[in-house]
């Protein structure tokens, strides 16, 4: 189950039940045709929608999407995120950053940190191109860069170690 917040403050609950996507506990009946890795066409209730992912931060589970020309910011929270929130904790407040691994296979387009550099939560560490989309890989917590293992122009595999922190 995911809680999805759409700016400004529209909240949806999405879940997969018996192979059927549900939105707010109702089956989502739609026809979706993927046009590329980050764009699709959707038919729902006899209405047509063109959707495109403009930005994706998989660590923070934050996305910017465009639907029929309107841009939306989304934040997804899974069961663990919701439990931590309920207990008064958040991943960012309790996280101690040790390393950054590639969230998906891709190409390192830019590296924005050097060893010894202090970074703040949310700072962009590097840019990873995946599925023809540029993804800003951001720091999940404050820390000091110990070692940069990624190389600009290098292809990386999912879970490959890219940055080590002190």
C-alpha positions as protocol buffer text, in pm:
chain_id: "A"
residue {
  index: 1
  type: UNK
  ca { x: 0 y: 0 z: 0 }
}
residue {
  index: 2
  type: UNK
  ca { x: 117 y: 350 z: -83 }
}
residue {
  index: 3
  type: UNK
  ca { x: -8 y: 685 z: 37 }
}
residue {
  index: 4
  type: UNK
  ca { x: 40 y: 931 z: -249 }
}
residue {
  index: 5
  type: UNK
  ca { x: 30 y: 1304 z: -183 }
}
residue {
  index: 6
  type: UNK
  ca { x: -25 y: 1530 z: -483 }
}
residue {
  index: 7
  type: UNK
  ca { x: 61 y: 1897 z: -433 }
}
residue {
  index: 8
  type: UNK
  ca { x: -133 y: 2082 z: -306 }
}
residue {
  index: 9
  type: UNK
  ca { x: -237 y: 1828 z: -45 }
}
residue {
  index: 10
  type: UNK
  ca { x: -456 y: 1584 z: -234 }
}
residue {
  index: 11
  type: UNK
  ca { x: -406 y: 1243 z: -77 }
}
residue {
  index: 12
  type: UNK
  ca { x: -470 y: 906 z: -242 }
}
residue {
  index: 13
  type: UNK
  ca { x: -420 y: 549 z: -126 }
}
residue {
  index: 14
  type: UNK
  ca { x: -291 y: 310 z: -392 }
}
residue {
  index: 15
  type: UNK
  ca { x: -265 y: -67 z: -347 }
}
residue {
  index: 16
  type: UNK
  ca { x: -238 y: -381 z: -553 }
}
residue {
  index: 17
  type: UNK
  ca { x: -511 y: -632 z: -457 }
}
residue {
  index: 18
  type: UNK
  ca { x: -526 y: -967 z: -638 }
}
residue {
  index: 19
  type: UNK
  ca { x: -335 y: -822 z: -932 }
}
residue {
  index: 20
  type: UNK
  ca { x: -578 y: -527 z: -962 }
}
residue {
  index: 21
  type: UNK
  ca { x: -460 y: -171 z: -896 }
}
residue {
  index: 22
  type: UNK
  ca { x: -689 y: 5 z: -650 }
}
residue {
  index: 23
  type: UNK
  ca { x: -712 y: 375 z: -579 }
}
residue {
  index: 24
  type: UNK
  ca { x: -883 y: 472 z: -253 }
}
residue {
  index: 25
  type: UNK
  ca { x: -1001 y: 110 z: -217 }
}
residue {
  index: 26
  type: UNK
  ca { x: -1181 y: 118 z: -553 }
}
residue {
  index: 27
  type: UNK
  ca { x: -1062 y: -80 z: -858 }
}
residue {
  index: 28
  type: UNK
  ca { x: -888 y: 148 z: -1104 }
}
residue {
  index: 29
  type: UNK
  ca { x: -1037 y: 62 z: -1442 }
}
residue {
  index: 30
  type: UNK
  ca { x: -820 y: 215 z: -1707 }
}
residue {
  index: 31
  type: UNK
  ca { x: -648 y: 136 z: -2030 }
}
residue {
  index: 32
  type: UNK
  ca { x: -284 y: 237 z: -2035 }
}
residue {
  index: 33
  type: UNK
  ca { x: -47 y: 236 z: -2332 }
}
residue {
  index: 34
  type: UNK
  ca { x: 321 y: 305 z: -2263 }
}
residue {
  index: 35
  type: UNK
  ca { x: 473 y: 529 z: -2528 }
}
residue {
  index: 36
  type: UNK
  ca { x: 823 y: 526 z: -2381 }
}
residue {
  index: 37
  type: UNK
  ca { x: 998 y: 452 z: -2051 }
}
residue {
  index: 38
  type: UNK
  ca { x: 863 y: 776 z: -1904 }
}
residue {
  index: 39
  type: UNK
  ca { x: 546 y: 857 z: -2102 }
}
residue {
  index: 40
  type: UNK
  ca { x: 209 y: 692 z: -2149 }
}
residue {
  index: 41
  type: UNK
  ca { x: -142 y: 745 z: -2277 }
}
residue {
  index: 42
  type: UNK
  ca { x: -433 y: 660 z: -2044 }
}
residue {
  index: 43
  type: UNK
  ca { x: -804 y: 609 z: -2113 }
}
residue {
  index: 44
  type: UNK
  ca { x: -1026 y: 627 z: -1804 }
}
residue {
  index: 45
  type: UNK
  ca { x: -1402 y: 686 z: -1793 }
}
residue {
  index: 46
  type: UNK
  ca { x: -1403 y: 776 z: -2164 }
}
residue {
  index: 47
  type: UNK
  ca { x: -1144 y: 1050 z: -2109 }
}
residue {
  index: 48
  type: UNK
  ca { x: -798 y: 1062 z: -2261 }
}
residue {
  index: 49
  type: UNK
  ca { x: -485 y: 1156 z: -2064 }
}
residue {
  index: 50
  type: UNK
  ca { x: -124 y: 1198 z: -2173 }
}
residue {
  index: 51
  type: UNK
  ca { x: 114 y: 1144 z: -1880 }
}
residue {
  index: 52
  type: UNK
  ca { x: 489 y: 1195 z: -1858 }
}
residue {
  index: 53
  type: UNK
  ca { x: 741 y: 1162 z: -1574 }
}
residue {
  index: 54
  type: UNK
  ca { x: 954 y: 1477 z: -1575 }
}
residue {
  index: 55
  type: UNK
  ca { x: 1167 y: 1412 z: -1264 }
}
residue {
  index: 56
  type: UNK
  ca { x: 1208 y: 1113 z: -1036 }
}
residue {
  index: 57
  type: UNK
  ca { x: 1386 y: 1092 z: -701 }
}
residue {
  index: 58
  type: UNK
  ca { x: 1359 y: 726 z: -605 }
}
residue {
  index: 59
  type: UNK
  ca { x: 1537 y: 770 z: -271 }
}
residue {
  index: 60
  type: UNK
  ca { x: 1292 y: 1032 z: -144 }
}
residue {
  index: 61
  type: UNK
  ca { x: 1003 y: 881 z: -347 }
}
residue {
  index: 62
  type: UNK
  ca { x: 925 y: 1219 z: -500 }
}
residue {
  index: 63
  type: UNK
  ca { x: 818 y: 1268 z: -860 }
}
residue {
  index: 64
  type: UNK
  ca { x: 721 y: 1548 z: -1095 }
}
residue {
  index: 65
  type: UNK
  ca { x: 472 y: 1443 z: -1360 }
}
residue {
  index: 66
  type: UNK
  ca { x: 285 y: 1619 z: -1638 }
}
residue {
  index: 67
  type: UNK
  ca { x: -71 y: 1515 z: -1723 }
}
residue {
  index: 68
  type: UNK
  ca { x: -235 y: 1684 z: -2021 }
}
residue {
  index: 69
  type: UNK
  ca { x: 1 y: 1980 z: -1984 }
}
residue {
  index: 70
  type: UNK
  ca { x: -48 y: 2030 z: -1608 }
}
residue {
  index: 71
  type: UNK
  ca { x: 250 y: 1963 z: -1382 }
}
residue {
  index: 72
  type: UNK
  ca { x: 202 y: 1781 z: -1050 }
}
residue {
  index: 73
  type: UNK
  ca { x: 442 y: 1703 z: -768 }
}
residue {
  index: 74
  type: UNK
  ca { x: 392 y: 1361 z: -605 }
}
residue {
  index: 75
  type: UNK
  ca { x: 532 y: 1209 z: -289 }
}
residue {
  index: 76
  type: UNK
  ca { x: 477 y: 840 z: -219 }
}
residue {
  index: 77
  type: UNK
  ca { x: 497 y: 679 z: 124 }
}
residue {
  index: 78
  type: UNK
  ca { x: 503 y: 301 z: 169 }
}
residue {
  index: 79
  type: UNK
  ca { x: 395 y: 107 z: 480 }
}
residue {
  index: 80
  type: UNK
  ca { x: 732 y: 162 z: 652 }
}
residue {
  index: 81
  type: UNK
  ca { x: 725 y: 538 z: 586 }
}
residue {
  index: 82
  type: UNK
  ca { x: 371 y: 556 z: 726 }
}
residue {
  index: 83
  type: UNK
  ca { x: 466 y: 358 z: 1037 }
}
residue {
  index: 84
  type: UNK
  ca { x: 766 y: 583 z: 1105 }
}
residue {
  index: 85
  type: UNK
  ca { x: 546 y: 889 z: 1057 }
}
residue {
  index: 86
  type: UNK
  ca { x: 286 y: 746 z: 1297 }
}
residue {
  index: 87
  type: UNK
  ca { x: 558 y: 688 z: 1557 }
}
residue {
  index: 88
  type: UNK
  ca { x: 676 y: 1047 z: 1518 }
}
residue {
  index: 89
  type: UNK
  ca { x: 990 y: 960 z: 1328 }
}
residue {
  index: 90
  type: UNK
  ca { x: 1090 y: 1011 z: 970 }
}
residue {
  index: 91
  type: UNK
  ca { x: 1348 y: 836 z: 757 }
}
residue {
  index: 92
  type: UNK
  ca { x: 1541 y: 1160 z: 709 }
}
residue {
  index: 93
  type: UNK
  ca { x: 1553 y: 1238 z: 1080 }
}
residue {
  index: 94
  type: UNK
  ca { x: 1683 y: 895 z: 1177 }
}
residue {
  index: 95
  type: UNK
  ca { x: 1897 y: 813 z: 875 }
}
residue {
  index: 96
  type: UNK
  ca { x: 2274 y: 817 z: 891 }
}
residue {
  index: 97
  type: UNK
  ca { x: 2410 y: 811 z: 542 }
}
residue {
  index: 98
  type: UNK
  ca { x: 2682 y: 554 z: 475 }
}
residue {
  index: 99
  type: UNK
  ca { x: 2675 y: 504 z: 101 }
}
residue {
  index: 100
  type: UNK
  ca { x: 2484 y: 578 z: -216 }
}
residue {
  index: 101
  type: UNK
  ca { x: 2410 y: 295 z: -456 }
}
residue {
  index: 102
  type: UNK
  ca { x: 2260 y: 322 z: -801 }
}
residue {
  index: 103
  type: UNK
  ca { x: 1879 y: 294 z: -771 }
}
residue {
  index: 104
  type: UNK
  ca { x: 1865 y: 160 z: -1130 }
}
residue {
  index: 105
  type: UNK
  ca { x: 2099 y: 86 z: -1420 }
}
residue {
  index: 106
  type: UNK
  ca { x: 2212 y: 400 z: -1597 }
}
residue {
  index: 107
  type: UNK
  ca { x: 2485 y: 634 z: -1715 }
}
residue {
  index: 108
  type: UNK
  ca { x: 2660 y: 878 z: -1480 }
}
residue {
  index: 109
  type: UNK
  ca { x: 2621 y: 1218 z: -1651 }
}
residue {
  index: 110
  type: UNK
  ca { x: 2765 y: 1441 z: -1380 }
}
residue {
  index: 111
  type: UNK
  ca { x: 2926 y: 1412 z: -1036 }
}
residue {
  index: 112
  type: UNK
  ca { x: 2873 y: 1713 z: -810 }
}
residue {
  index: 113
  type: UNK
  ca { x: 3072 y: 1613 z: -500 }
}
residue {
  index: 114
  type: UNK
  ca { x: 3436 y: 1542 z: -413 }
}
residue {
  index: 115
  type: UNK
  ca { x: 3595 y: 1350 z: -124 }
}
residue {
  index: 116
  type: UNK
  ca { x: 3599 y: 1556 z: 196 }
}
residue {
  index: 117
  type: UNK
  ca { x: 3297 y: 1763 z: 93 }
}
residue {
  index: 118
  type: UNK
  ca { x: 3021 y: 1811 z: 351 }
}
residue {
  index: 119
  type: UNK
  ca { x: 2671 y: 1761 z: 210 }
}
residue {
  index: 120
  type: UNK
  ca { x: 2329 y: 1843 z: 347 }
}
residue {
  index: 121
  type: UNK
  ca { x: 2015 y: 1633 z: 317 }
}
residue {
  index: 122
  type: UNK
  ca { x: 1868 y: 1700 z: -27 }
}
residue {
  index: 123
  type: UNK
  ca { x: 2193 y: 1812 z: -194 }
}
residue {
  index: 124
  type: UNK
  ca { x: 2237 y: 1673 z: -545 }
}
residue {
  index: 125
  type: UNK
  ca { x: 2531 y: 1430 z: -543 }
}
residue {
  index: 126
  type: UNK
  ca { x: 2525 y: 1316 z: -904 }
}
residue {
  index: 127
  type: UNK
  ca { x: 2308 y: 1295 z: -1213 }
}
residue {
  index: 128
  type: UNK
  ca { x: 2218 y: 950 z: -1343 }
}
residue {
  index: 129
  type: UNK
  ca { x: 2059 y: 902 z: -1683 }
}
residue {
  index: 130
  type: UNK
  ca { x: 1824 y: 605 z: -1691 }
}
residue {
  index: 131
  type: UNK
  ca { x: 1560 y: 521 z: -1950 }
}
residue {
  index: 132
  type: UNK
  ca { x: 1640 y: 847 z: -2135 }
}
residue {
  index: 133
  type: UNK
  ca { x: 1560 y: 1048 z: -1822 }
}
residue {
  index: 134
  type: UNK
  ca { x: 1797 y: 1250 z: -1604 }
}
residue {
  index: 135
  type: UNK
  ca { x: 1764 y: 1161 z: -1234 }
}
residue {
  index: 136
  type: UNK
  ca { x: 1916 y: 1380 z: -963 }
}
residue {
  index: 137
  type: UNK
  ca { x: 2056 y: 1148 z: -695 }
}
residue {
  index: 138
  type: UNK
  ca { x: 2029 y: 1342 z: -369 }
}
residue {
  index: 139
  type: UNK
  ca { x: 2170 y: 1291 z: -24 }
}
residue {
  index: 140
  type: UNK
  ca { x: 1919 y: 1131 z: 215 }
}
residue {
  index: 141
  type: UNK
  ca { x: 2094 y: 1287 z: 517 }
}
residue {
  index: 142
  type: UNK
  ca { x: 2377 y: 1518 z: 618 }
}
residue {
  index: 143
  type: UNK
  ca { x: 2724 y: 1369 z: 582 }
}
residue {
  index: 144
  type: UNK
  ca { x: 3083 y: 1398 z: 459 }
}
residue {
  index: 145
  type: UNK
  ca { x: 3189 y: 1235 z: 133 }
}
residue {
  index: 146
  type: UNK
  ca { x: 3469 y: 984 z: 192 }
}
residue {
  index: 147
  type: UNK
  ca { x: 3507 y: 837 z: -155 }
}
residue {
  index: 148
  type: UNK
  ca { x: 3348 y: 879 z: -499 }
}
residue {
  index: 149
  type: UNK
  ca { x: 3344 y: 541 z: -674 }
}
residue {
  index: 150
  type: UNK
  ca { x: 3139 y: 649 z: -977 }
}
residue {
  index: 151
  type: UNK
  ca { x: 3308 y: 799 z: -1281 }
}
residue {
  index: 152
  type: UNK
  ca { x: 3150 y: 1054 z: -1513 }
}
residue {
  index: 153
  type: UNK
  ca { x: 3048 y: 878 z: -1835 }
}
residue {
  index: 154
  type: UNK
  ca { x: 3048 y: 536 z: -1665 }
}
residue {
  index: 155
  type: UNK
  ca { x: 2756 y: 295 z: -1692 }
}
residue {
  index: 156
  type: UNK
  ca { x: 2639 y: 159 z: -1357 }
}
residue {
  index: 157
  type: UNK
  ca { x: 2423 y: -136 z: -1264 }
}
residue {
  index: 158
  type: UNK
  ca { x: 2141 y: -132 z: -1009 }
}
residue {
  index: 159
  type: UNK
  ca { x: 2279 y: -134 z: -650 }
}
residue {
  index: 160
  type: UNK
  ca { x: 2633 y: -54 z: -769 }
}
residue {
  index: 161
  type: UNK
  ca { x: 2821 y: 148 z: -505 }
}
residue {
  index: 162
  type: UNK
  ca { x: 2870 y: 506 z: -626 }
}
residue {
  index: 163
  type: UNK
  ca { x: 2955 y: 720 z: -319 }
}
residue {
  index: 164
  type: UNK
  ca { x: 3088 y: 629 z: 30 }
}
residue {
  index: 165
  type: UNK
  ca { x: 3045 y: 858 z: 333 }
}
residue {
  index: 166
  type: UNK
  ca { x: 3255 y: 890 z: 652 }
}
